[in-house]
Amino acid sequence: MILSKATYKEYLKSDAIALGLDINSFKFKLKNTFFPDFIWSFQKTLRQLEYYNNCKNKGLNKLYFYYLKYKFRNISLKLGFSIPINVFGPGLSIVHYGTIVINSASKIGKNCRIHACVNIGASGGEKEAPQLGDNVYIGPGAKIYGNIKIANNTAIGANAVVNKSFHEENTAIAGVPAKVIGKVNIKKIIKHI
């Protein structure tokens, strides 16, 4: 969670690395001026909103917070993302545009790589939502729901339906309902870690 200006900058840097962007280069700035990277804009606005919500939500900063909220809502609608603040750790990599729905009670660790059409939420009116560890890859169309925990260094396959906890690290899970299908070296899937 972003609790200071330093952690805000760390989150931005980690997200840019995860997306494979050199945000400080002249080439990126020039290209982004004419052909904006909307996923980077979304993630940058997400982190700004988290920073202002957690650290600077008093006085005149409150006005800027509401502006960021408005901007975040618009870009979320444009990209099809329903991602609340303070859910993802640093190093988030959203791979494609498309529907992504995340419950605000979910917690996802650092270096998450997430694809389109993913749904992470509560089950049957419960308040508890999934808790995912660090270095988790989530394939396209995966559905993860309920009061469950997913271990660090886990790869969740495309269209998997995950409704129970998986505590063993370095595993690949897939299927309907999901089950362990083998071991995985997560560094081969999430290249930047």
C-alpha positions as CSV (number, residue, x, y, z in Angstrom):
1,M,0.0,0.0,0.0
2,I,1.3,3.5,-0.9
3,L,1.8,5.4,2.4
4,S,4.4,8.0,1.4
5,K,5.8,9.9,-1.6
6,A,8.8,7.4,-1.7
7,T,6.6,4.3,-1.9
8,Y,4.5,6.1,-4.6
9,K,7.6,6.6,-6.7
10,E,8.7,3.0,-6.0
11,Y,5.3,1.7,-7.2
12,L,5.4,3.8,-10.4
13,K,8.9,2.6,-11.2
14,S,8.0,-1.0,-10.5
15,D,4.9,-0.8,-12.7
16,A,6.9,0.8,-15.6
17,I,9.5,-2.0,-15.4
18,A,6.7,-4.6,-15.3
19,L,5.2,-3.1,-18.5
20,G,8.6,-2.9,-20.1
21,L,8.6,0.9,-20.4
22,D,11.5,3.3,-20.0
23,I,9.3,6.2,-18.9
24,N,12.3,8.5,-18.4
25,S,13.6,8.2,-22.0
26,F,13.0,11.0,-24.5
27,K,11.8,8.4,-27.1
28,F,9.1,7.1,-24.7
29,K,8.0,10.7,-23.9
30,L,7.8,11.7,-27.5
31,K,6.0,8.5,-28.6
32,N,3.6,8.8,-25.6
33,T,2.7,12.4,-26.6
34,F,1.5,11.4,-30.1
35,F,0.4,7.8,-29.4
36,P,-0.5,7.5,-25.7
37,D,-0.1,4.2,-23.9
38,F,-3.5,4.0,-22.3
39,I,-2.6,1.1,-20.0
40,W,0.3,3.1,-18.6
41,S,-2.0,6.1,-18.2
42,F,-4.4,3.9,-16.3
43,Q,-1.8,2.5,-14.0
44,K,-0.2,5.9,-13.4
45,T,-3.6,7.4,-12.5
46,L,-4.3,4.4,-10.3
47,R,-1.1,5.0,-8.3
48,Q,-1.7,8.7,-8.1
49,L,-5.2,8.1,-6.8
50,E,-3.9,5.7,-4.2
51,Y,-1.2,8.2,-3.1
52,Y,-3.7,11.1,-2.7
53,N,-6.3,8.8,-1.0
54,N,-3.8,7.4,1.5
55,C,-1.5,10.4,2.1
56,K,-2.9,13.7,0.9
57,N,-6.7,13.8,1.2
58,K,-7.1,17.0,3.2
59,G,-7.6,20.7,2.3
60,L,-6.9,21.7,-1.3
61,N,-5.5,18.3,-2.0
62,K,-9.0,16.9,-1.6
63,L,-10.0,18.8,-4.8
64,Y,-7.2,17.2,-6.8
65,F,-8.2,13.9,-5.3
66,Y,-11.7,14.3,-6.8
67,Y,-10.2,15.3,-10.1
68,L,-8.1,12.2,-10.1
69,K,-11.1,10.1,-9.2
70,Y,-13.0,11.6,-12.2
71,K,-10.0,11.0,-14.5
72,F,-9.6,7.4,-13.2
73,R,-13.3,6.6,-13.7
74,N,-13.2,7.8,-17.3
75,I,-10.1,5.9,-18.3
76,S,-11.5,2.8,-16.5
77,L,-14.6,2.9,-18.6
78,K,-12.6,3.5,-21.7
79,L,-10.5,0.4,-21.1
80,G,-13.1,-1.8,-19.5
81,F,-11.3,-2.1,-16.2
82,S,-13.1,-2.2,-12.8
83,I,-10.1,-2.1,-10.6
84,P,-10.4,-0.4,-7.2
85,I,-7.5,1.3,-5.4
86,N,-5.2,-0.3,-2.8
87,V,-5.6,-3.8,-4.2
88,F,-2.4,-4.4,-6.2
89,G,1.2,-4.3,-4.9
90,P,4.0,-2.8,-7.0
91,G,5.0,-4.3,-10.3
92,L,1.5,-4.6,-11.8
93,S,1.4,-5.5,-15.5
94,I,-1.9,-5.3,-17.2
95,V,-1.2,-6.9,-20.6
96,H,-4.3,-6.0,-22.8
97,Y,-7.4,-3.8,-22.9
98,G,-10.6,-5.7,-22.0
99,T,-12.8,-6.5,-19.1
100,I,-11.1,-6.9,-15.8
101,V,-13.2,-6.9,-12.6
102,I,-11.6,-6.9,-9.2
103,N,-13.4,-6.9,-5.8
104,S,-12.1,-4.1,-3.5
105,A,-11.6,-6.6,-0.6
106,S,-9.1,-8.6,-2.7
107,K,-5.4,-8.2,-2.0
108,I,-2.8,-9.0,-4.7
109,G,0.9,-9.0,-4.0
110,K,3.8,-7.5,-6.0
111,N,4.6,-8.4,-9.6
112,C,1.2,-9.5,-10.8
113,R,0.7,-10.0,-14.5
114,I,-2.9,-10.0,-15.5
115,H,-4.7,-10.6,-18.8
116,A,-8.1,-9.6,-20.2
117,C,-11.5,-11.0,-19.1
118,V,-10.3,-11.8,-15.5
119,N,-12.7,-11.6,-12.6
120,I,-11.5,-11.7,-9.0
121,G,-14.3,-11.4,-6.5
122,A,-16.3,-12.6,-3.5
123,S,-18.7,-15.5,-3.6
124,G,-22.4,-15.7,-2.7
125,G,-22.6,-12.4,-0.9
126,E,-19.6,-13.0,1.3
127,K,-17.4,-10.0,2.2
128,E,-14.1,-11.9,2.0
129,A,-12.4,-12.0,-1.4
130,P,-9.3,-13.8,-2.7
131,Q,-5.8,-13.0,-1.4
132,L,-3.1,-13.6,-3.9
133,G,0.6,-13.7,-3.1
134,D,3.6,-12.2,-5.0
135,N,4.6,-13.0,-8.5
136,V,1.3,-14.4,-9.7
137,Y,0.5,-14.8,-13.4
138,I,-3.3,-14.7,-14.2
139,G,-4.2,-16.0,-17.7
140,P,-7.0,-14.6,-19.9
141,G,-10.5,-15.4,-18.8
142,A,-9.5,-16.7,-15.3
143,K,-12.2,-16.5,-12.6
144,I,-11.0,-16.4,-9.0
145,Y,-13.6,-16.1,-6.3
146,G,-14.3,-16.8,-2.6
147,N,-12.5,-16.6,0.6
148,I,-9.3,-18.2,-0.7
149,K,-5.5,-17.8,-0.8
150,I,-3.1,-18.3,-3.6
151,A,0.5,-18.8,-2.9
152,N,3.5,-16.8,-4.2
153,N,4.9,-17.8,-7.6
154,T,1.7,-19.3,-9.0
155,A,0.6,-19.3,-12.7
156,I,-3.2,-19.5,-13.2
157,G,-4.1,-20.8,-16.6
158,A,-6.5,-19.3,-19.2
159,N,-10.2,-19.7,-18.4
160,A,-9.4,-21.4,-15.0
161,V,-12.1,-21.3,-12.4
162,V,-10.3,-21.0,-9.0
163,N,-12.7,-21.5,-6.0
164,K,-10.3,-23.0,-3.4
165,S,-7.0,-22.1,-1.9
166,F,-3.6,-23.3,-3.2
167,H,-0.8,-23.0,-0.7
168,E,2.0,-24.7,-2.6
169,E,4.4,-22.2,-4.3
170,N,5.8,-22.6,-7.8
171,T,2.8,-24.3,-9.2
172,A,0.6,-24.0,-12.3
173,I,-3.1,-24.3,-11.8
174,A,-5.7,-24.6,-14.5
175,G,-9.1,-26.2,-15.3
176,V,-12.7,-26.0,-14.2
177,P,-12.5,-26.3,-11.2
178,A,-8.9,-25.5,-11.0
179,K,-6.3,-28.0,-9.9
180,V,-2.5,-28.2,-9.8
181,I,-1.3,-29.3,-13.2
182,G,2.5,-29.1,-12.5
183,K,5.4,-27.1,-11.4
184,V,6.4,-23.7,-12.9
185,N,9.4,-21.4,-12.9
186,I,7.5,-18.1,-12.7
187,K,10.6,-16.2,-13.8
188,K,10.1,-17.6,-17.3
189,I,6.5,-16.2,-17.4
190,I,7.0,-12.9,-15.6
191,K,10.3,-11.8,-17.1
192,H,11.1,-8.7,-15.1
193,I,11.4,-10.4,-11.7
